[in-house]
Amino acid sequence: MNERVRLYLDRIGYEGVPDGGAEALAELQSRHLHSVPYENLDILRGVPLSLAIDDLFDKIVVRRRGGFCFELNALFGWLLRELGYPVTDLFARFWRDEPNPPPKRRHQVLKVEAGGASYLCDVGVGGIVPRRPLRMVEGLEQRQGDEHYRLEKDADFGWMLREEKRGEWSSIYSFTEEPQLPIDYTMASYWCEHAPDSIFRRGAMIAIRTPNGRNTVAGKEFRLFSPEGVRAFTPQTEEEYKEALRAHFGIALD
């Protein structure tokens, strides 16, 4: 195991044996979602994004920051390849909360082979998505704790990830299996970073899984979800805001 892989595994708190199997893959994804925050702070601060692996490694592993889908899934895909997993980068359309469907393709996901099966892996969503990889089997209902998912096939948009809430199924995102190259994400990432109507420019979007729930930020309001309920608060000063980022997401801004 090379040094950068070891540092990455330390970053996400993975203590198992990365043997290329399905259970190790599930633990890697789960640990990632509990350790690396989803966040768009560099976009809001006007810090140019880079999708180069060396730059992503410095940001996410060395400086212990987070990122959005094109950053997080690019680096997670690199880690999985270094560990011997066959990985295919794919493009997705995000349907959840989309006001004007069909949505544009602006999300990256991973198809990963493990134990003779294909899995959907994704560590790059701020909202609730599968914490463990999903078997890519049409119609197979897959429960993860109190969350319930399945993958369906759509004639126009390919695979459709669906979630069940209160007895109703709704769409999260769709994707096709056309392999993508790193350069294929450049324009979509640039649009997210610079377009006036990009949701990533409207305010802070920060989220991380916790052992008992999730921590999120919407604008300036911090929301800490646990089985006991939701604790919400808004820091009153810039120093209080930075301290809350450190305490609840492990983010230390430069």
Secondary structure by P-SEA (a helix, b strand, c coil): ccaaaaaaaaaacccccccccaaaaaaaaaaaaaccccccccccccccccccaaaaaaacccccccccaaaaaaaaaaaaaaaccbbbbbbbbbccccccccccccbbbbbbbcccbbbbbbcccccccccccccccccbbbbcccbbbbbbbbccccbbbbbbcccbbbbcccccccccccccaaaaaaaaaccccccccccbbbbbbccccbbbbcccbbbbbcccbbbbbbbccaaaaaaaaaaccccccc
